[in-house]
Amino acid sequence: MPPKKSSNGYKFCEPLPKGEILTDKSNKKWKLGISIGKGGFGEIYSAKPFETSSKEYQNVIKIEPHTNGPLFVEMHFYIRNCKPEEIQDFINKKKIKTFGMPLFFGSGSHDYKGEKYRFLVLEKYGTDLWKLFLGNNKQFPEVTVFQIAIQILDILEYIHSRGYVHADIKGANILLGITKETKNKQVYLLDFGLATKFSTEKEFKPNPKRAHDGTIEYLSRDAHQGVQTRRGDLEILFYNMIQWLGCTLPWEGKVSNPKTVNESKESHMDSFQKISKACFGSNNCPDVLLSYFKYLKTLQFNTEPDYEKIKKILLKGIKDAGGVLNQELVFSNKKPDKLVSNQKSTPKKRKQSENEATTKKGQKPKADSESTMPTKSSPKKLKSNSKEIEKNTANEALAGYTDAMREVLRKKKENDQAKKTKKSRRATVDIPISSEDMEDLGIKKINTKRMKTVLDTATIMEPKRSKRLFGKNSRSYNDNASDTEI
């Protein structure tokens, strides 16, 4: 079955299977990957050199039936104008860091199921501007628009220096780089299927056979009459800039009738006031577009443009919008939201913050074990009886005490319960203490009436716990105990 035809009359390619091997004119073999795109002229596949062991497909191959013409034109344009050494000479001459002219890797013919195809091998690139444009509410920031325009201008200057015009500049034909050096920094102009020699005639002669040849929305007024010119490429870029800034071109709804579109362009491009009012309405139109428009009006159909002058106009537009030429390309107009954490601080984190603040003041932060923040008890702990709770509390209070100290405290408690006397401001304890206990405590001489002082001194590192056990009126470690030798 012969391949089907597209709406423009060109044949569609028969789908080629993944893994198909194609051999170019230099006998280099290429291995096909999956199909990654389909246009009106042919199909695009991911590809890689056959001999490589890499799993990555770093190239693309454009394929179309041999009877189609656009890829034939594009192939010969690359062969004649995209030699690496010539592109590098231009880069060095213009002193530019990156350049959006695609690299050419090879071309050839291939037979599949009785059908003959031609193919073109190119470098692989990222997404196209049209997809980004649609994904960002059909508007780019001003800085980005003029950054892209300057990069396209560099490419046009190179193409024009070779005697050609592109004639089909649009978002779908402008792709982003994917390498570390070019990602979100450099765009590439592809699809030279309509590239042709520009007119060098002394007189402007319309060519009805080539009238309206291109994408109608962006076609220049010269191209509507079948004449390809360098000023025509600049006019196409002008229409793209207006659209990228978020405007609708006045003739967008009339593209089904090329003559009507041409008449609309002739009318609106008669003056800047007409085109700016039709596109921007009451909104402010960047001054750079006025300067660009004025310069465009000065060009004759066969005049060589002053690319440096145009670049200065666009650079001023970047500066006026608050940007710089070599900054990363930003496609969204949304301002980044402030980062607000939705994580609630836990008691432990709040305590940590308090400790950090205390540390800044030169004080020692409390340990987490001393935190007074309440903790949840498990169901088993809730069922514990009161005696166990009291026992656990007492054990926690006596943590760090020696056995001798614990014994003294136990005897004091028993004595208090036996007497059941009221507490006085300076409690006395009548406790018989053996000489062994005194030696364990390190006491040489003791006055039993001052036992409380000894006990408080023994608990010098835990004054709060001492007060909890003996009452709020008990003496702390810094009370005077001059009548006791320790």
For each residue, the residues with C-beta under 8 A, 3 or more apart:
1:
2: 11 115
3: 11 12 13 14 65 115
4: 11 12
5: 9 10 11 12
6: 9 10 11 12 40 41
7: 40
8: 40
9: 5 6
10: 5 6 40 41 42 64 65 68 69 70
11: 2 3 4 5 6 64 65 67 68
12: 3 4 5 6 38 42 43 65
13: 3 16 42 43 63 64 65 117
14: 3 112 113 115
15: 35 43
16: 13 20 32 43 45 63 112
17: 20 32
18: 32 33 34
19: 31 32
20: 16 17 31 32 112
21: 29 30 31 32 50
22: 29 30 32 47 61 108 110 119
23: 27 28 29 30 108 110
24: 27 28 29 30 106 107 108 119 121
25: 106 107 108
26: 106
27: 23 24
28: 23 24 49 50 106
29: 21 22 23 24 49 50 51
30: 21 22 23 24 47 48 49 50 59 61 106 121
31: 19 20 21 47 48 49 50
32: 16 17 18 19 20 21 22 45 46 47 61
33: 18 36 45 46 47 48 57
34: 18 45 46
35: 15 38 43 44 45
36: 33 44 45 46 60
37: 43 44
38: 12 35 42 43 44
39: 42 43 44
40: 6 7 8 10
41: 6 10 64 68 70 71 193
42: 10 12 13 38 39 62 63 64 65 68 70 71
43: 12 13 15 16 35 37 38 39 62 63 64
44: 35 36 37 38 39 60 61 62 63
45: 16 32 33 34 35 36 60 61 63
46: 32 33 34 36 57 59 60 124
47: 22 30 31 32 33 57 59 60 61 121
48: 30 31 33 52 54 56 57 58 59
49: 28 29 30 31 52 59
50: 21 28 29 30 31
51: 29
52: 48 49
53:
54: 48 58
55:
56: 48
57: 33 46 47 48 124
58: 48 54 123 124
59: 30 46 47 48 49 105 121 122 123 124
60: 36 44 45 46 47 121 122 123 124 125
61: 22 30 32 44 45 47 119 120 121 122
62: 42 43 44 71 74 119 120 122
63: 13 16 42 43 44 45 71 110 117 118 119
64: 10 11 13 41 42 43 68 70 71 117 118 119
65: 3 10 11 12 13 42 68 115 116 117
66: 109 116 117 118
67: 11
68: 10 11 41 42 64 65 71 72
69: 10 72 73
70: 10 41 42 64 73 74 193 194
71: 41 42 62 63 64 68 74 75 118 119 120 193
72: 68 69 75 76 118
73: 69 70 76 77 192 193 194 195 196
74: 62 70 71 77 78 120 191 192 193 195
75: 71 72 78 79 107 118 120
76: 72 73 79 80
77: 73 74 80 81 82 164 192 195
78: 74 75 81 82 102 104 107 120 192
79: 75 76 82 104 107
80: 76 77 162
81: 77 78 86 159 162 164
82: 77 78 79 86 87 101 102 103 104
83: 86 87 104
84: 87 88 103
85: 88 89
86: 81 82 83 89 90
87: 82 83 84 90 91 99 101 103 158
88: 84 85 91 92
89: 85 86 92 93
90: 86 87 93 94 99 158 161
91: 87 88 94 96 99
92: 88 89 95
93: 89 90
94: 90 91 154 157
95: 92
96: 91 99 154
97: 326
98: 177 181 182 185 186
99: 87 90 91 96 154 155 158 186
100: 151 152 154 155 177 186 187 188 189
101: 82 87 155 158 188 189
102: 78 82 122 123 125 188 189 190
103: 82 84 87 122 123
104: 78 79 82 83 107 120 121 122
105: 59 121 122 123
106: 24 25 26 28 30 120 121
107: 24 25 75 78 79 104 118 119 120 121
108: 22 23 24 25 118 119
109: 66 116 117 118 119
110: 22 23 63 116 117 118 119
111: 114 115 116 117
112: 14 16 20 115 117
113: 14
114: 111
115: 2 3 14 65 111 112
116: 65 66 109 110 111
117: 13 63 64 65 66 109 110 111 112
118: 63 64 66 71 72 75 107 108 109 110
119: 22 24 61 62 63 64 71 107 108 109 110
120: 61 62 71 74 75 78 104 106 107
121: 24 30 47 59 60 61 104 105 106 107
122: 59 60 61 62 102 103 104 105 190
123: 58 59 60 102 103 105
124: 46 57 58 59 60 178
125: 60 102 175 176 177 178 188 190
126: 175 176 177 178 183
127: 131 132 175 176
128: 131 132 171 172 173 174 175 176
129: 132 133 148 171 172 174 175 176 187 244
130: 133 134 170 171 172
131: 127 128 134 135
132: 127 128 129 135 136 140 171 176 331
133: 129 130 136 138 139 140 171 243 244 331
134: 130 131 138
135: 131 132 331
136: 132 133 139 140 331 332 333
137: 246 333
138: 133 134 243 246
139: 133 136 244 245 246 333
140: 132 133 136 144 145 148 244 245 246 331 333
141: 144 145 321 330 331 332 333
142: 145 146 245 286 317 318 320 321 323
143: 146 147 318 321 322 323 327 330
144: 140 141 147 148 244 329 330 331
145: 140 141 142 148 149 241 244 245 317
146: 142 143 149 150 241 288 314 315 317 318 321 323
147: 143 144 150 151 318 323 325 327 329
148: 129 140 144 145 151 152 174 187 244 329
149: 145 146 152 153 237 240 241 314
150: 146 147 153 154 311 314 315 318 325
151: 100 147 148 154 155 186 187
152: 100 148 149 155 156 169 174 187 189 237
153: 149 150 156 157 237 307 310 311 314
154: 94 96 99 100 150 151 157 158
155: 99 100 101 151 152 158 159 166 189
156: 152 153 159 160 166 169 230 233 234 237 307
157: 94 153 154 160 161 307
158: 87 90 99 101 154 155 161 162
159: 81 155 156 162 164 165 166 195 233
160: 156 157 163 164 165 198 230 233 304 305
161: 90 157 158
162: 80 81 158 159
163: 160 197 198
164: 77 81 159 160 192 195 196 197 198
165: 159 160 195 196 197 198 228 229 230 232 233
166: 155 156 159 169 189 192 194 195 233
167: 194 195 196 213 214 223 228 232 233 236
168: 173 191 193 194 214 215 218 236
169: 152 156 166 173 174 189 218 233 236 237 240
170: 130 173 174 215 217 218 236 240
171: 128 129 130 132 133 174 240 244
172: 128 129 130
173: 128 168 169 170 189 190 191
174: 128 129 148 152 169 170 171 187 188 189 190
175: 125 126 127 128 129 187 188 190
176: 125 126 127 128 129 132 182 183 184 186 187 188 329
177: 98 100 125 126 181 182 183 185 186 187 188
178: 124 125 126 182 183
179: 182 183
180: 183
181: 98 177 185 186
182: 98 176 177 178 179 185 186
183: 126 176 177 178 179 180
184: 176 328 329 330
185: 98 177 181 182 326 328 329
186: 98 99 100 151 176 177 181 182
187: 100 129 148 151 152 174 175 176 177 329
188: 100 101 102 125 174 175 176 177
189: 100 101 102 152 155 166 169 173 174
190: 102 122 125 173 174 175
191: 74 168 173 194
192: 73 74 77 78 164 166 195
193: 41 70 71 73 74 168
194: 70 73 166 167 168 191 213 214
195: 73 74 77 159 164 165 166 167 192
196: 73 164 165 167 228
197: 163 164 165 228
198: 160 163 164 165 228 229 230
199: 204 205 227 228 229 301 302
200: 302
201: 204 205 302
202: 302
203:
204: 199 201 222 227 301
205: 199 201 227
206: 211 225 226 227
207: 210 211 225 226 227
208: 211 226
209: 226
210: 207 213 226 227 228
211: 206 207 208 224 225 226 258
212: 216 219 223 224 226 258 259 262
213: 167 194 210 219 223 226
214: 167 168 194 218 219 223
215: 168 170 218 219
216: 212 219 255 258 261
217: 170 239 249 251 252 255 261
218: 168 169 170 214 215 236 239 240
219: 212 213 214 215 216 223 224 236 258 261 262
220: 223 224 229 231 232 233 235 236
221: 224 225 232 235 262 265 266 269
222: 204 225 227 228 229 231 232 235 301
223: 167 212 213 214 219 220 226 227 228 229 232
224: 211 212 219 220 221 258 261 262 265
225: 206 207 211 221 222 262
226: 206 207 208 209 210 211 212 213 223
227: 199 204 205 206 207 210 222 223 232 301
228: 165 167 196 197 198 199 210 222 223 232
229: 165 198 199 220 222 223 232 233 301 302
230: 156 160 165 198 233 234 299 303 304 305
231: 220 222 234 235 296 299 300 301 303 305
232: 165 167 220 221 222 223 227 228 229 235 236
233: 156 159 160 165 166 167 169 220 229 230 236 237
234: 156 230 231 237 238 296 299 305 310
235: 220 221 222 231 232 238 239 296
236: 167 168 169 170 218 219 220 232 233 239 240
237: 149 152 153 156 169 233 234 240 241
238: 234 235 241 242 289 292 293 296
239: 217 218 235 236 242 243 249
240: 149 169 170 171 218 236 237 243 244
241: 145 146 149 237 238 244 245 289 292
242: 238 239 245 247 249 275 279 289
243: 133 138 239 240 247 248 249
244: 129 133 139 140 144 145 148 171 240 241
245: 139 140 142 145 241 242 286
246: 137 138 139 140
247: 242 243 279 280
248: 243 252 279
249: 217 239 242 243 252 279
250: 264 268 275 278 279
251: 217 254 255 260 261 264 265 268
252: 217 248 249 255
253:
254: 251 257 260 261 264
255: 216 217 251 252 258 261
256:
257: 254 260 261
258: 211 212 216 219 224 255 261 262
259: 212 262 263
260: 251 254 257 263 264
261: 216 217 219 224 251 254 255 257 258 264 265
262: 212 219 221 224 225 258 259 265 266
263: 259 260 266 267
264: 250 251 254 260 261 267 268
265: 221 224 251 261 262 268 269
266: 221 262 263 269 270
267: 263 264 270 274
268: 250 251 264 265 274 275 278
269: 221 265 266 274 275
270: 266 267 274
271: 274 275
272: 275 276 289 290 293 294
273: 276 277
274: 267 268 269 270 271 277 278
275: 242 250 268 269 271 272 278 279 293
276: 272 273 279 280 285 289 290
277: 273 274 280 281
278: 250 268 274 275
279: 242 247 248 249 250 275 276 285
280: 247 276 277 283 284 285
281: 277
282:
283: 280
284: 280
285: 276 279 280 289 290
286: 142 245 289 290 317 320 321
287: 290 291 316 317 320
288: 146 291 292 313 314 316 317 320
289: 238 241 242 272 276 285 286 292 293 317
290: 272 276 285 286 287 293 294
291: 287 288 294 295 313 316
292: 238 241 288 289 295 296 310 313 314
293: 238 272 275 289 290 296 297
294: 272 290 291 297 298
295: 291 292 298 299 306 309 310 313
296: 231 234 235 238 292 293 299
297: 293 294
298: 294 295
299: 230 231 234 295 296 303 305
300: 231 303
301: 199 204 222 227 229 231
302: 199 200 201 202 229
303: 230 231 299 300
304: 160 230
305: 160 230 231 234 299 310
306: 295 309 310
307: 153 156 157 310 311
308: 311 312
309: 295 306 312 313
310: 153 234 292 295 305 306 307 313 314
311: 150 153 307 308 314 315
312: 308 309 315 316
313: 288 291 292 295 309 310 316 317
314: 146 149 150 153 288 292 310 311 317 318
315: 146 150 311 312 318 319 325
316: 287 288 291 312 313 319 320
317: 142 145 146 286 287 288 289 313 314 320 321
318: 142 143 146 147 150 314 315 321 323 324 325
319: 315 316 322 323 324
320: 142 286 287 288 316 317
321: 141 142 143 146 286 317 318
322: 143 319
323: 142 143 146 147 318 319 327
324: 318 319 327
325: 147 150 315 318
326: 97 185
327: 143 147 323 324 330
328: 184 185
329: 144 147 148 176 184 185 187
330: 141 143 144 184 327
331: 132 133 135 136 140 141 144
332: 136 141
333: 136 137 139 140 141
334:
335:
336:
337: 340
338:
339:
340: 337
341:
342:
343:
344:
345: 349 350 353
346: 349 350
347: 350 351 371 373
348: 351 352 368 371 373
349: 345 346 352 353
350: 345 346 347 353 354 373
351: 347 348 354 355 368 371 373
352: 348 349 355 356
353: 345 349 350 356 357
354: 350 351 357 358 365
355: 351 352 358 359 365 366
356: 352 353 359 360 365
357: 353 354 360 361
358: 354 355 361 363 364 365 366
359: 355 356 362 363 364 365
360: 356 357
361: 357 358
362: 359
363: 358 359
364: 358 359
365: 354 355 356 358 359
366: 355 358 370 371
367: 370
368: 348 351 371
369:
370: 366 367
371: 347 348 351 366 368
372:
373: 347 348 350 351
374:
375:
376:
377: 381 382
378: 381 382
379: 382 383
380: 383 384
381: 377 378 384
382: 377 378 379
383: 379 380
384: 380 381 388 389
385: 388 389
386: 389 390
387: 390 391
388: 384 385 391 392
389: 384 385 386 392 393
390: 386 387 393 394
391: 387 388 394 395
392: 388 389 395 396
393: 389 390 396 397
394: 390 391 397 398
395: 391 392 398 399
396: 392 393 399
397: 393 394 465 468 469
398: 394 395 401 405 406 409
399: 395 396
400: 461 462
401: 398 405 406 409 459
402: 405 406 440
403: 406 407 440
404: 407 408 437 440 441
405: 398 401 402 408 409 441 458 459
406: 398 401 402 403 409 410
407: 403 404 410 411 437
408: 404 405 411 412 431 433 437 441 455
409: 398 401 405 406 412 413 455 469
410: 406 407 413 414
411: 407 408 414 415 431 433
412: 408 409 415 416 429 431 451 455
413: 409 410 416 417
414: 410 411 417 418
415: 411 412 418 419 429 430 431
416: 412 413 419 420 421
417: 413 414 420
418: 414 415
419: 415 416
420: 416 417
421: 416
422:
423: 427 471 473
424: 427 428
425: 473
426: 452 473 475
427: 423 424 452 470 471 473 474
428: 424 448 449 451 452
429: 412 415 448 451 452
430: 415 448
431: 408 411 412 415 448 451
432:
433: 408 411 437 438 446 448
434: 437 438
435: 438 439
436: 439 440
437: 404 407 408 433 434 440 441
438: 433 434 435 441 443 444 446
439: 435 436 442 443
440: 402 403 404 436 437
441: 404 405 408 437 438 454 458
442: 439 486
443: 438 439 446 454 485 486
444: 438 485 486
445: 484 485
446: 433 438 443 450 451 454 484
447: 450 451 483 484
448: 428 429 430 431 433 451
449: 428
450: 446 447 453 454 481 483 484
451: 412 428 429 431 446 447 448 454 455
452: 426 427 428 429 455 456 470 474 475
453: 450 456 457 475 479 481 484
454: 441 443 446 450 451 457 458 481 484 486
455: 408 409 412 451 452 458 459 466 470
456: 452 453 459 460 463 466 470 474 475 476 477 479
457: 453 454 460 477 481 484 486
458: 405 441 454 455
459: 401 405 455 456 462 463 465 466 477
460: 456 457 463 477
461: 400
462: 400 459 465 466
463: 456 459 460 466 467 476 477
464: 467 468
465: 397 459 462 468 469
466: 455 456 459 462 463 469 470 474 476 477
467: 463 464 470 471 472 474 476
468: 397 464 465
469: 397 409 465 466
470: 427 452 455 456 466 467 474
471: 423 427 467 474
472: 467
473: 423 425 426 427
474: 427 452 456 466 467 470 471
475: 426 452 453 456 479 481
476: 456 463 466 467 479
477: 456 457 459 460 463 466
478:
479: 453 456 475 476
480:
481: 450 453 454 457 475 484 486
482:
483: 447 450
484: 445 446 447 450 453 454 457 481
485: 443 444 445
486: 442 443 444 454 457 481
